[in-house]
Amino acid sequence: MRQIVLDTETTGLEVTQGHRIIEIGCVEVVNRKLTGNRYHQYVNPQRAIDQGAIEVHGITESFLADMPTFEQIAPDFLQFVSGAELIIHNAPFDLGFLDSELERLPESSARMTTLCDIIDTLAMARARHPGQRNTLDALCQRYTVDNSRRDLHGALLDAEILADVYLAMTGGQTTLQLSEGGEGAGGQVRVEGIKRLPAGRKPLPVLEASAAEKAAHSAQLDAIAAANGGRVLWRD
């Protein structure tokens, strides 16, 4: 499964006031492993940036003066994300800006939801932690994700941090290691790090979950389903 963790920075908070995207950051996750493949681009918005926004992300109009426009970068960006599952914190915000940019393209009728599936980690966090703060910084603290470099918001940095948060929220990054090419001698898959009990040692006892534990587990799956459009892998 190919997933893209995405974040944007913008000229201001309200897309309805003509504010535009100035930075896009994406990191790729395949089968719950960060691949190192990423997309990062600054964008000339062709308009002024609100002072309040500059205080958040530190990106100025003079810095963006020689950057390409969204129309110029759109083909590469869309090629990178199309068909993937997008993971976004507060997805309606970023999707609103991306759709607005797509609407400006000549002869374009695409919307991000027609190109990609969407997971909103803010909705997921609210379902899991009702009544608590669920900002990206708060989730970093809750899941012990290092955000010490986040003095200012930045699309690529925030996407990298969100990828770690998402993997922690949904069970951690997989650690299955395969030999080069995915197979060992004789075409057999080689798995690293499997621990076996010493010879003669009795197997560990298997403890049946209590009714209360089963109910709590079912409630947790219900919360995941609510935040993920009804999809829960553990029930498939």
Summary of the structure (lengths in Angstrom):
residues: 236
radius of gyration: 21.3
end to end distance: 15.2
largest distance: 73.3
contacts: 617
relative contact order: 0.14
helix: 42%
strand: 16%
